[in-house]
């Protein structure tokens, strides 16, 4: 699915492929998905409770042990806090992270 919403994401000018690795009962994962939805950005979710998704997570992000993890057009941007920066939320909130 290609994202076509917010243009606040720095460095991206056209449609984006957003992928997010998540897990059940992960509050930060839910918050990251809510940000993407609020900005009308479509994404592909990989639930690492699935063996196939966990294998993809380990292969694509070796050494990373926390979730959520977000990739935009194949580029790893990080987790929830990094997503907030990419959509410009910390600028709007005066730099305060939640």
N, C-alpha and C positions, 0 to 999 in steps of 0.2 A: 504494500500500500504506500502511496506517496503522500507526503504531507504537503498541504497547500495553505495553511493558515498563517499564523503570525510571521512577520518578517523581522521581528526583534532579534531573532537568532543571528548572532554576529557571524559574518563570513559566508552566509548562504543567501543566494539571490533567487533561486528557483525552487522547483519541487524537490523534496528531500525524502530519503528513505530513513525512517527512524525505527530503530530496534531497541527494545528494552528487555533486559533479563530481570525476572522477578521471582518471588516465592510466595506461597500462601502465608497469610497472617503477617505480612511485612508492611508496617505502617508507612515507611519511607517509599516503598514501591507504590502503594496506593496514592500517596501524595504526588509522586512524580507523574503517575498516569493522569491524575486530576489536573495537573498543570498542563500537560499535553492536550487534554480534552478542552480545557478552558481556552486555550489558544487555537483550538480547532486544528490541531496537528494530528494526523493519522499516524499510527504506529503499529508495528508488529511486536507482539508480546511473546516471550519465551519463558515459560514457567519451569524453573530449574528442578521442580519436583519430578518432572518427566526425565527419564534417563537420557533421551535423545537431546533434550534442551540442556541438560547438565553437561553432556559431552561437548556440545557446541560451545557452551560457556567456557569450559576449560580449554578447548582448542583455540578459541578466538581471544580469550583474555587470560593467558597463563599467569599464574601468580596472584591474580585478583581474587579476593576472598569475600568481598562485601557486595551486597545488592541494595538497591537496584544498580544496574550498570546500563548506560545508554550509549548507543552508537548512532551517529548521523552520517549517512552516506558512507558507511564503513569505518568512519573515524571515531574512535573511542573518546567521548567527552568526559566520562566519569559517572558519578552518581547523582543523587538528589540535589545536593548543594551546587554542583557544577551546572546542572540543568537550570536551576534558579538563575544563575549568572547568565547563561546563554539566552534565556528568554527575557532578560532585563529586569527581573523581579527585584533584585537587590538594589538596582539603581532607583527603582520606583519607591522602594521601602527605605531609602536613605542609607543603604548599606547594611541594614540589619538582617541577618540570616535567622531563620526560624529553626 
